[in-house]
Amino acid sequence: MHVRTDRGPRTPVLGRCVCDDGRVTEIPRDTLQEQTFYEQVGGEQTFRRLVHRFYQGVADDPLLRPMYPEADLGPAEERFALFLMQYWGGPRTYSDRRGHPRLRMRHAPFQVDRAAHDAWLGHMQVALDELGLSPEHERQLWDYLTYAAASMVNTAD
């Protein structure tokens, strides 16, 4: 198993080591490596499923769809998936391709009010519910998503 220890929310991975001679030994607690949230929830596949389902909702939303000027939502879906994967401890592909996320700056051209915030979270809740994550992982991801949605609001109601 590849273990990332350089970024993202993490929890300890407990385990045993099987030595070349067949002995099983405990891994000392102070040498445990940690697994990122990204890895804990299933990696790329999980984040792609989340974002794809989210954009299925956005595609038919009269309030949110106009905020995506591209006719094809595929590029926006790809960017969002890469961003979330990187944020939660996955590959740094988003930054390699696009630089610093600058989320507020990238959303500044759009009127993001409370109604848009609520619609965004509504589609995200549907997508998150369909993932079937553990309650702890779901809560952690939802806490971030609600924080992110609130931070994008740039217009009074």
C-alpha positions as CSV (number, residue, x, y, z in Angstrom):
1,M,0.0,0.0,0.0
2,H,1.3,3.5,-0.9
3,V,1.1,5.7,2.2
4,R,1.2,9.5,1.8
5,T,2.6,11.3,4.8
6,D,3.1,14.7,3.3
7,R,-0.3,16.4,3.4
8,G,-4.0,16.1,4.1
9,P,-6.1,15.0,7.1
10,R,-4.7,11.7,8.4
11,T,-5.3,9.0,10.9
12,P,-2.9,6.3,12.0
13,V,-2.8,3.0,10.2
14,L,-2.3,0.2,12.7
15,G,-0.8,-3.1,11.6
16,R,1.8,-5.9,11.8
17,C,5.0,-6.6,9.9
18,V,5.7,-10.0,8.5
19,C,9.4,-10.5,8.4
20,D,11.3,-12.4,5.7
21,D,11.7,-15.3,8.1
22,G,7.9,-15.5,8.6
23,R,7.8,-14.0,12.1
24,V,4.9,-11.5,12.7
25,T,6.0,-8.5,14.7
26,E,4.0,-5.4,15.9
27,I,4.9,-2.1,14.3
28,P,6.0,0.2,17.2
29,R,3.3,2.9,17.7
30,D,5.8,5.8,17.3
31,T,6.8,4.6,13.9
32,L,3.3,4.3,12.4
33,Q,2.7,5.9,9.1
34,E,-0.6,7.8,8.5
35,Q,-3.1,7.4,5.8
36,T,-4.7,10.4,4.2
37,F,-8.5,11.1,4.2
38,Y,-8.2,10.6,0.4
39,E,-6.9,7.1,0.9
40,Q,-9.3,6.3,3.7
41,V,-12.4,7.0,1.6
42,G,-11.4,5.2,-1.5
43,G,-9.2,7.6,-3.4
44,E,-9.8,9.0,-6.8
45,Q,-12.8,6.8,-7.6
46,T,-14.7,8.2,-4.6
47,F,-14.0,11.8,-5.4
48,R,-14.9,11.4,-9.0
49,R,-18.2,9.7,-8.1
50,L,-19.0,12.6,-5.7
51,V,-18.2,15.3,-8.2
52,H,-19.9,13.6,-11.1
53,R,-23.1,13.1,-9.2
54,F,-22.9,16.8,-8.0
55,Y,-22.6,18.0,-11.6
56,Q,-25.6,15.9,-12.6
57,G,-27.6,18.0,-10.3
58,V,-26.0,21.3,-11.4
59,A,-26.7,20.5,-15.1
60,D,-30.5,21.0,-14.6
61,D,-30.3,23.7,-11.9
62,P,-31.6,27.0,-13.3
63,L,-29.8,29.0,-10.6
64,L,-26.4,27.3,-10.7
65,R,-26.0,26.2,-14.4
66,P,-25.5,29.8,-15.6
67,M,-22.4,30.1,-13.4
68,Y,-20.7,27.5,-15.6
69,P,-20.2,29.3,-19.0
70,E,-18.8,26.2,-20.8
71,A,-21.4,24.3,-22.7
72,D,-19.9,21.0,-21.5
73,L,-19.6,20.7,-17.7
74,G,-16.9,18.1,-18.1
75,P,-14.0,20.5,-17.7
76,A,-15.5,22.0,-14.6
77,E,-16.1,18.5,-13.2
78,E,-12.5,17.6,-13.9
79,R,-11.1,20.7,-12.2
80,F,-13.4,20.2,-9.1
81,A,-12.5,16.5,-8.8
82,L,-8.8,17.3,-9.0
83,F,-9.1,20.1,-6.5
84,L,-10.9,17.9,-3.9
85,M,-8.5,15.0,-4.4
86,Q,-5.5,17.3,-3.8
87,Y,-7.1,19.0,-0.8
88,W,-7.8,15.7,0.9
89,G,-4.3,14.3,0.4
90,G,-4.3,12.9,-3.1
91,P,-2.1,13.8,-6.1
92,R,-1.1,17.4,-6.6
93,T,-2.4,17.4,-10.2
94,Y,-4.7,20.4,-9.6
95,S,-1.9,22.7,-8.6
96,D,0.4,21.3,-11.3
97,R,-2.1,22.2,-13.9
98,R,-3.7,25.3,-12.5
99,G,-1.5,26.8,-9.8
100,H,-2.8,27.9,-6.5
101,P,-6.6,27.2,-6.1
102,R,-7.6,30.9,-5.4
103,L,-11.1,29.8,-4.9
104,R,-12.6,33.1,-4.0
105,M,-10.9,34.8,-6.9
106,R,-12.1,32.2,-9.4
107,H,-15.7,32.5,-8.1
108,A,-15.6,36.4,-7.9
109,P,-17.1,36.9,-11.4
110,F,-20.3,35.1,-10.4
111,Q,-23.0,36.3,-8.1
112,V,-22.9,33.8,-5.2
113,D,-25.7,34.6,-2.8
114,R,-27.5,32.6,-0.1
115,A,-29.8,30.9,-2.7
116,A,-26.8,29.8,-4.8
117,H,-25.1,28.6,-1.6
118,D,-28.1,26.5,-0.6
119,A,-28.6,25.1,-4.1
120,W,-24.9,24.1,-4.2
121,L,-25.1,22.4,-0.9
122,G,-28.3,20.7,-1.8
123,H,-26.7,19.0,-4.9
124,M,-23.6,18.2,-2.8
125,Q,-25.7,16.6,-0.1
126,V,-27.4,14.3,-2.6
127,A,-23.9,13.3,-4.0
128,L,-22.4,12.8,-0.6
129,D,-25.4,10.7,0.6
130,E,-24.9,8.4,-2.4
131,L,-21.2,7.7,-1.6
132,G,-22.1,5.7,1.5
133,L,-19.1,6.8,3.5
134,S,-18.7,6.0,7.2
135,P,-20.5,8.6,9.4
136,E,-17.2,10.0,10.6
137,H,-15.9,10.5,7.1
138,E,-19.2,11.9,5.9
139,R,-19.3,14.4,8.7
140,Q,-15.7,15.5,8.1
141,L,-16.3,16.0,4.4
142,W,-19.6,17.7,4.9
143,D,-18.1,20.1,7.5
144,Y,-15.5,21.1,4.9
145,L,-18.1,21.5,2.1
146,T,-20.4,23.7,4.2
147,Y,-17.4,25.9,5.2
148,A,-16.3,26.1,1.6
149,A,-19.8,27.0,0.4
150,A,-20.1,29.7,3.0
151,S,-16.8,31.2,2.0
152,M,-17.8,31.6,-1.6
153,V,-20.8,33.8,-0.9
154,N,-20.0,37.2,-2.3
155,T,-23.4,38.9,-2.6
156,A,-25.9,39.9,0.0
157,D,-29.3,38.2,-0.2
